[in-house]
């Protein structure tokens, strides 16, 4: 099976003609252009948002409709070529194809990851996308701010961003190994309240087949606002993610969270520190309290340094606003700032999220 990517953009390409959004204007200014997503298999079978149904009967190819995971109807096309090669292609922008149980893994899979990035993790968890699958993005368009950001996302999702006119041959494709474990990866995502930091962390892990979401906030506070925040986070996460509610972050990090148990998303470091201060005491003029807090934070940093899997942690950036009026507020700001510095120093990547926009903090 050989696949030619005729187009890789949205239903009207990217940039869309006449569209004045920031993404399309930026794409045009940078000289980038992607035509409407369409592929041709072996020069004989064309698939795209408009052509899928019409070409379903191409001689020698078995093309089956795949239901949509969310909306019902057709989610995509399952293609088996005469040589036995298998391909999955979405029916259009927003589609999330959900092959039925018992489906074999694919050699090539195109997905609309801007519509639903978590479908990648779900397909990997079911073994339909494996280390032997060439996975690529379809329907790239102005749902992402820029080509640069899309390239960045493809990097942490471990998928290919194929360009118009690019040929994909799964038998010879080097990027097939993108789905292999990438070793130890620690990522710290920083941001203020309502900055989008948690959404960014979840987006990073959308392609992982197994994720444990670690909630570090205190339970049973009786605060309806806190309960609403927790419910919103829970509703946004993929249903198959596990949840652990604990403040024993060092213990989790020391456990084997490699390929056997999946990735960790810790949300977040600020609520963990608040719980530690609740346990040890907020008056650090007391030597015992000060030593206890220092021991707990040192234990966390040590475990973070030696983490044996993919870990993404969310933390608050509290040092950019006004000086807190209370002594407790100033203490929390200072302790969290020092802890953030220590974790960032031991992280392969760190990002700052401001108003939903992501700023990589660069390499050492």
C-alpha positions in Angstrom: 0.0 0.0 0.0 1.3 3.4 -1.0 -0.6 6.6 0.0 -0.3 9.9 -1.7 -1.4 12.9 0.3 -3.1 15.2 -2.2 -4.3 17.6 0.5 -4.0 17.8 4.2 -6.1 20.8 5.2 -9.6 21.4 6.3 -12.8 21.2 4.2 -11.9 24.5 2.6 -8.1 24.1 3.0 -5.9 26.2 5.3 -5.9 29.1 5.0 -9.5 29.2 4.1 -10.3 31.6 1.2 -11.7 34.8 2.6 -11.2 33.9 6.2 -9.8 36.7 8.3 -9.1 34.8 11.5 -5.7 35.1 13.1 -4.8 31.5 12.2 -5.6 31.8 8.5 -3.9 35.2 8.2 -0.8 33.8 10.0 -0.7 30.8 7.7 -0.9 33.0 4.6 1.8 35.4 6.0 4.1 32.5 6.6 3.7 31.2 3.1 2.0 27.9 4.2 -0.9 26.4 2.4 -2.7 23.1 2.7 -5.4 21.9 0.3 -8.6 20.1 1.3 -7.7 16.7 2.8 -7.7 14.0 0.2 -5.5 10.9 -0.2 -5.0 8.5 -3.1 -4.2 4.8 -2.4 -1.9 3.1 -4.9 -3.0 5.6 -7.5 -6.4 3.9 -7.7 -8.6 4.8 -4.7 -9.3 8.4 -3.6 -10.6 9.2 -0.1 -11.7 12.5 1.3 -14.7 14.3 2.8 -16.5 14.3 -0.6 -15.2 11.2 -2.3 -15.3 8.5 0.3 -18.7 7.1 -0.4 -18.5 7.4 -4.2 -15.2 5.4 -4.3 -16.2 2.6 -1.9 -16.6 0.1 -4.6 -13.1 0.5 -6.2 -12.0 -2.8 -7.7 -9.8 -4.9 -5.5 -10.2 -2.8 -2.4 -12.5 -3.5 0.5 -13.8 -0.2 1.9 -16.1 -0.3 4.9 -17.9 2.4 6.7 -16.8 3.0 10.3 -19.2 4.5 12.8 -18.4 7.8 14.6 -17.5 7.5 18.3 -19.5 10.6 19.3 -22.0 11.7 16.8 -23.2 8.5 15.2 -23.4 8.1 11.4 -20.2 7.6 9.4 -17.0 8.3 11.2 -14.6 7.2 8.6 -13.4 4.5 6.2 -11.7 1.2 6.8 -9.7 0.2 3.7 -8.0 -3.1 3.0 -5.8 -3.1 -0.1 -5.2 -6.1 -2.4 -1.8 -6.5 -0.8 -3.4 -6.8 2.6 -2.4 -3.3 3.8 -4.9 -1.6 6.1 -5.8 2.1 6.4 -8.2 4.2 8.5 -9.4 7.6 7.2 -11.9 10.0 8.8 -15.1 10.9 7.0 -14.6 14.6 7.5 -13.6 17.4 9.9 -14.9 16.5 13.4 -15.1 12.8 12.6 -13.8 10.3 15.2 -13.9 6.8 13.5 -14.6 4.0 16.0 -13.8 0.6 14.5 -15.8 -2.3 16.0 -14.3 -4.8 18.4 -12.1 -7.4 16.7 -10.7 -5.0 14.1 -7.1 -5.6 13.3 -4.4 -2.9 13.7 -3.8 -0.5 10.9 -0.7 0.1 8.8 -1.7 3.7 8.1 -4.2 5.9 10.1 -5.2 9.4 9.4 -7.1 11.2 12.2 -8.7 14.6 12.7 -6.7 15.3 15.9 -7.8 18.9 16.0 -11.4 17.8 16.4 -10.8 15.1 19.1 -7.1 14.4 20.0 -8.2 11.9 22.6 -9.3 9.5 19.9 -5.6 8.8 19.3 -5.1 7.5 22.9 -8.3 5.5 22.6 -7.2 3.8 19.4 -3.8 3.1 20.9 -5.3 1.6 24.0 -7.3 -0.8 21.9 -4.3 -1.9 19.9 -5.6 -0.5 16.6 -2.7 2.0 16.3 0.6 0.5 17.3 4.3 1.1 16.8 3.9 -0.3 13.3 1.3 2.2 12.3 2.1 5.3 10.4 -0.3 7.9 12.0 -0.9 11.2 10.4 -3.0 14.3 10.8 -6.0 15.0 8.4 -8.1 18.1 8.1 -5.5 20.5 9.5 -7.0 24.0 9.6 -7.6 27.1 11.6 -8.8 25.2 14.7 -5.1 25.4 15.7 -3.4 28.8 16.1 -0.5 28.1 13.7 1.5 25.6 11.7 4.2 25.9 14.4 1.8 24.9 17.2 0.4 22.0 15.1 4.0 20.8 14.6 4.6 21.0 18.3 1.4 19.0 19.1 2.3 16.3 16.5 5.6 16.0 18.4 4.1 15.2 21.7 1.4 13.1 20.2 4.0 11.2 18.2 2.3 11.4 14.9 3.3 12.7 11.4 2.3 16.0 10.0 2.2 15.1 6.3 2.4 17.8 3.7 0.5 18.1 0.5 2.1 15.9 -2.2 3.9 13.7 0.3 3.9 9.9 -0.2 3.6 7.4 2.6 4.8 3.9 2.2 4.3 2.0 5.5 6.8 -0.7 4.5 9.6 1.9 4.2 8.4 4.7 6.5 11.0 5.6 9.1 8.4 7.5 11.4 6.7 4.2 12.1 8.6 4.1 15.4 7.0 7.3 16.7 4.7 5.2 18.9 7.7 3.7 20.7 8.3 4.8 24.3 10.4 8.0 24.3 12.1 7.3 27.6 11.9 9.5 30.7 9.9 12.7 30.0 9.1 15.3 32.6 7.0 18.3 31.6 6.0 21.2 33.9 3.1 23.3 32.7 2.8 26.7 34.6 0.1 29.3 34.5 -2.2 31.5 36.5 -5.8 31.0 37.4 -8.0 30.3 34.3 -5.0 30.5 32.0 -5.6 27.2 30.3 -2.8 25.3 31.9 -4.8 22.2 32.8 -6.3 22.0 29.3 -2.7 22.2 27.9 -1.5 19.4 30.1 -4.5 17.2 29.1 -3.9 18.0 25.4 -0.3 16.8 25.8 -1.4 13.4 27.0 -4.3 13.0 24.7 -2.4 10.5 22.5 -1.4 8.2 25.4 -3.2 4.9 25.7 -3.0 4.8 29.5 -3.2 7.9 31.7 -3.6 8.3 35.5 -5.0 11.7 36.4 -3.6 12.6 39.9 -5.9 15.0 41.8 -4.0 16.5 44.7 -6.8 18.8 46.1 -8.3 18.3 49.5 -11.5 16.3 49.5 -14.7 17.0 51.3 -14.2 20.8 51.7 -17.9 21.6 51.2 -17.0 24.4 48.9 -19.5 24.4 46.0 -17.1 26.4 43.7 -14.4 23.9 44.3 -16.8 21.0 43.6 -17.9 22.7 40.3 -14.2 23.0 39.3 -13.6 19.4 40.0 -16.7 18.3 38.1 -15.6 20.4 35.0 -12.2 18.8 35.0 -13.7 15.4 35.3 -16.1 15.9 32.4 -13.3 17.2 30.2 -11.1 14.2 30.6 -11.3 11.1 28.5 -13.6 8.5 30.2 -11.0 5.8 30.1 -8.4 7.7 32.1 -7.9 6.5 35.7 -8.1 8.9 38.6 -6.0 8.9 41.8 -6.8 11.3 44.6 -3.7 11.5 46.7 -1.0 13.8 48.1 1.6 11.0 48.0 3.2 12.2 44.8 6.6 10.9 45.6 5.2 7.4 46.0 3.5 7.6 42.6 6.5 8.9 40.9 8.7 6.2 42.4 6.3 3.5 41.1 6.7 2.0 37.6 4.7 4.3 35.4 6.4 3.2 32.1 4.8 1.2 29.4 3.0 -1.1 31.9 1.1 1.6 33.8 1.0 4.5 31.5 1.6 8.3 32.0 0.8 10.5 35.0 -0.9 13.9 34.9 -0.5 15.7 38.2 -2.9 18.5 38.7 -1.6 20.2 40.5 1.5 21.1 42.5 -0.1 24.2 44.1 -2.9 22.2 45.7 -0.4 19.6 46.8 1.7 22.2 48.5 -1.3 23.7 50.3 -2.2 20.2 51.6 1.4 19.8 52.8 1.2 23.1 54.7 -2.1 22.1 56.2 -0.4 18.9 57.5 2.9 20.4 58.7 1.8 23.9 59.7 1.7 27.3 58.0 3.9 29.0 60.5 7.4 28.2 59.2 9.0 30.2 62.0 8.4 27.0 63.9 11.5 24.9 63.3 9.6 21.6 63.3 7.1 22.9 60.7 9.8 24.3 58.5 11.8 21.1 58.6 8.7 19.0 57.8 7.8 21.1 54.8 11.4 21.1 53.5 11.5 17.3 53.9 8.3 16.8 51.9 9.3 19.1 49.1 12.8 17.6 48.9 11.2 14.2 48.7 9.0 15.3 45.8 11.8 16.9 43.9 14.0 13.8 44.4 11.2 11.5 43.1 10.5 13.8 40.2 14.2 13.7 39.3 14.2 9.9 39.2 10.7 9.5 37.6 10.6 6.4 35.4 7.8 7.3 33.0 6.0 10.1 31.2 4.9 12.7 33.7 3.1 16.0 33.1 2.6 18.3 36.2 0.5 21.4 36.4 1.5 24.2 38.7 0.4 27.7 39.5 2.5 30.7 38.6 1.8 32.9 41.6 4.6 35.4 41.5 3.3 37.7 38.7 0.5 39.4 40.6 0.3 41.8 43.5 2.0 41.0 46.8 -0.5 38.9 48.9 -2.0 40.8 51.8 -1.7 38.0 54.3 1.3 36.3 55.7 0.0 32.9 54.7 -0.5 34.1 51.1 3.1 35.4 50.9 4.4 32.2 52.4 2.5 30.1 49.9 3.7 32.3 47.0 7.3 32.0 48.0 7.3 28.3 48.8 5.5 27.5 45.5 7.9 29.7 43.5 10.9 27.9 44.9 9.3 24.5 44.3 8.5 25.4 40.7 12.1 26.4 40.2 13.3 23.1 41.5 10.9 21.0 39.4 11.6 23.0 36.3 15.3 22.5 36.7 14.7 18.7 36.6 12.3 18.8 33.6 13.0 18.1 30.0 10.3 20.6 29.1 8.5 23.5 30.8 5.8 25.8 29.4 4.1 28.9 30.6 0.4 29.3 29.6 -1.0 32.9 29.6 -4.5 33.6 28.3 -4.6 30.2 26.6 -1.4 30.9 24.7 1.6 28.7 25.3 5.2 29.9 25.7 7.8 27.2 25.8 10.4 28.1 28.4 13.4 26.9 26.3 16.3 24.7 26.9 19.1 25.1 29.4 
